[in-house]
């Protein structure tokens, strides 16, 4: 158990709809990352939070994507006006505060946009 | 620009033998390297890591070797077990700044260990 949970595990939506994913790390994880993985590729970095501050966003994160981490605890990733190209596994990882630099991943949310 | 490359898409090994997975990188700023294992429909599971100040790190059946001059690392699994069958990802990070800890992953290598 990595201590990182994600919800939902699977999401099927129609093109144009908005979706929101949630990631819950344990309190020791002050650093939180979102990645996206498509078939046959390794995970790609999307964004990074240190506590509640969003410190970096990848250029992969278009204007339709927004992430938040209120109070430095759980995080949400929202995709507005979904497109078929958004279909992927969205992974959350956390690290920090005595746990070192190793990032521990949650189980991921598999998104399918029809 | 693929900064971390795993050039072997797949590897097949007999149970009990050694599995060697390879990874090359181009960014000389990378100073921390990790290997993750991933099963379908699950998140990556951390296996082992190595800092650039070392050239070897060992944890049970897993050993990671780092050759900084060649910008190459490898993961050795000895002995290989059928339960090791999974996709293995190499990842790297560079120090400091607003990108702290951001991981760059390779494309993955599918390891199959036959009984």
Interface residues (C-beta under 8 A of the other chain):
Chain A: X2 X4 X6 X31 X33 X35 X40 X41 X42 X43 X44 X45 X48 X50 X55 X56 X91 X93 X95 X96 X101 X102 X103 X104 X105 X106 X107 X108 X110
Chain B: X4 X32 X34 X36 X41 X42 X43 X44 X45 X46 X49 X89 X91 X93 X98 X99 X100 X101 X102 X103 X104 X105 X106 X107 X108
